[in-house]
Amino acid sequence: MSHDHETGPGGLPPGPLSAPARDLFGDRLDVAVAYAELLATEGVVRGLIGPREAPRIWDRHLLNCAAVAELIPKGASVVDVGSGAGLPGIVLAVARPDLMVTLVEPLARRTAFLAEVVTELDLDRTVEVVRARAEELAGRSPADIVTARAVAPLDRLAGWCLPLAAIGGRLLALKGASAADEVAEHRDAVGRLGGATPVVRRCGVGLVDPPTTVVEIVRERAVGPARSKASRGASRRSTSDGGAARGGRARRG
């Protein structure tokens, strides 16, 4: 799919994208159009979407995110980490009203925008906005699916996101062309964090071009929080001085 399609009037998908938009959003397309308009206006004004991204909202953002819905079972609980302008969390909530979605975002200006979007699109019954860092939410009711569309390396994303998933739940990390290389580089680290071997999925084949690349990681087991370097150093010093190192581990963050 070319990245030079202009957004249609009132946020409508441009001609070449109208068919895949109908396929992905179905009878919720009007809600998706309203969201596209909010992104292209308030989203740009508030700095959540770059001005150059406004004409490419449908192909680069909405359809790209909506394609991920094919990996999510019916009625699942979803936590979207680092939701930003609501990508992919708001998109998934629009395309799949059967999902219960929690948008996690630490910055106040972004959570304010997200809350307004949720109200404007009448998503209050299925979407919750939480201002927090992912690390602060570990121990909450675990989710079936955790999503992330961030530029952070895969090992870092797994460290943030896997603790929010139920055992047997999955992290779906939206990635680009480097996904396979990231999997090869971080496979062992993901395993140490309790995740299964990452698998690269291609979503929206035949609908979006290029298809959306997702790294899927199943959370196989819970692991304890890692001790910080300072904590480990203190423990070594205590032991070398003849003192007994304290049991337990220091919490991160």
N, C-alpha and C positions, 0 to 999 in steps of 0.2 A: 504494500500500500504506500503510495507516494505521500510524502510529508508536506506537500504544498497545497493541499485542499483547504479552501477557505471555509470557515464555519458559516452556515447558512443564516438567513435572517432570523432573528429571535432565538438564536442558539440551535436552529435546526441542523441536522447532519447534512453536509453537502451531498449533491446528487450521487456520486459513486459510492458513498458510504451509507446511504439510506437503507439499502437492503440488508447489509449486515447489522445495522443498528436495530432494525425491526426484528431480525432473528434473535439478537442477544437480549433485547429489552422487552420484546413482545408488547403486551398492552400497557406496559409501564414506560413506553417511549416518551410520552408527554412529560413524565416526571424527569427523565433523563435530559430532555430538552431544557427544562427549567433549570436543572443543575448546570448544564453547559453554559447557559446564560449568566448564572451567578458566578461561575468561574471566569468567564470572559469579561465580566464587569467588576464586581466587588473583589473577586479573587486577584485580579490584576492591580486594582487600586491599592489593595492592602499588601501587595508584594508576595502573595502566596503562589501566584502564577506569573511567570515572566511575560512581558509584553509580546515577545516573539513567539511564545507558546500559544497565545490566544487563537490564532487561526488554525492551530493543529490540535485543538482540544479533543475532537472526536477520534481521530485515528491514533494519535499518540498517547492519549490518556483514557478517555471513556471506553472505547472499544477494546483497547489493550487490557484494561482492568476487568471489564465485563467478561472477557473470555475465560478468566480464571474460575468463574462460577461452575464450570463443568467438573472441577475437581472437588467440589464441596457437596456433601450429602444433604438431603432434604432435612430441614429443621435444625441444622447445626448451629452451635454457638461459635461466634467468630470474634476474635480480638485482633484489631488492626493496630499494629505498633508503629509509632511515628507517623500518624495519619496525615499530618500536614493539612492540605486542602481537602482531604477526604478520599485520597487515592491509595489503595483501592476500596477502602471501607464503605464510603457513601455509595460508590458505584455498585458494589455488591448488594447493599441494602435496597437500592432501587431495583436492580434486576431480579433480586430474589427476596421478596417480602416474607418468605418463610424463615429466613435467617434472623437470629438475634445477634446484633453487631455492637461491639464496644469499640469506640474510637479512642485510642490512647495517644496523647500528645502533650508534651511538657510546656510548650510556649503559650502564654495567655492569649496573644493576639490570634493565634491559630484556633485555640479552643473556642474563642468568642465567635469566630467565623463559622466553625463547625456547628456550634449550637444554633446559630441563626439559620444555617442551611437545613438542619434537622427540622426546625420549626416550620420554615418556609415550605419544605417539601412534604410536610405532614408525616414524618418518619418517627415521631416521638414514641410510638408503641413498640418499635423494634430496634431503635438505635439509642445508645447511651454515650455521652461524651465524658471522658475522664481526663482531667489535667494531671498528668503524672509521668514519670519516667518508667519504662518497662520494669526496671529492677525493683521499683517500689511496689509493684503489684504481685510479685511472686508470693504464692500462698493463698491468693484469692481463689474463688471457685474456678477450677481449670476449664479451659475452652477446648472444644473439639478441633478447631482450626485457629491457627495464629498466622496472620498475613503481615508481610512487610515489603515495602517498595522503597528500599533505601540503598544508598551507594556504599554502605559499610561492607567490609569483607564478610564472607560467609561465616567464619568462626565467631566473629563478634555478634552477628545477627543471631546465631544459634544460642550464644550465651545469654542474650537478652530475651529471646522469644521462647525457647524450649521450656523454661520453667513456668510459662503461662499456659502451656498445653497439658491436657490430661495424658496419662500414660496411654499410649495407643493413638493419641491425637497427633496432628501434623502441623509443621511449619511449612507455609507456602511462601517462598521468597521470590519475588519478581526480579528477574535478572536480565542481563543483556547477552551479547555474543560471547562474553567471557565466562559464562556459567560453567561449562565443562572444565575449564582450567581452574576455576575456583573450587569445584568439587574435588579435583585431583589434589589441589594444594591443601585443603582444609578437612579432608575426610577423617583423618585421625583425630583432629581436634574436636570435630563434631561427635565422634564416638566417645571421647572422654567426657563430653557434656551430656551424655545420655541419649544421643541420637543414633538412629540407624544410618546405614550408608545412604548418602544423599542421592537422589534420582532426578535427572533433568527431564522435565515434561514440556511438551509444546502444546499450547492451548489455542483454540480458535482456528485450527487448520481448515482452510477453505473459506474462512470468514474474514480473518484479519491477516494482513500481509505486511511485514513478516508476522508469523504466529507469535504469541506471547510466550516467552521462555520463563519457566518456573522451576526453581529447585525445591523439591519436596523432601522433607525430612520427618520421619516418624519418631516421636519421642518413645523410646523403648523402656527407659528406666529413669528414676529420680536420682540425682547426684547432689551431694552436699555442696554448699557454697564454698568456693575456693578462698583460702586465706590470702590476705594481701601480702605484698612483699615486706612491708613494715612489720606485720605480725609474725611472719616467718623468721625475720631477722631477730626480733625480740625473743622468740622462742629459742633460737640457736644461742643467743647470748646468755639467756637464763640457764640453759643446760650447761654451757661451757663454764659458767661461774659456780656450778655445783648446785644451783637451785632447781627445783622441779618445775618443768614446763606445765602451764595450766592446760587442762583438758578443754575440748571444744574448739570452735573455729570462729575467727572474727568475721562479722558480716560485712559484705562489700557495700559501698555507697553510704 
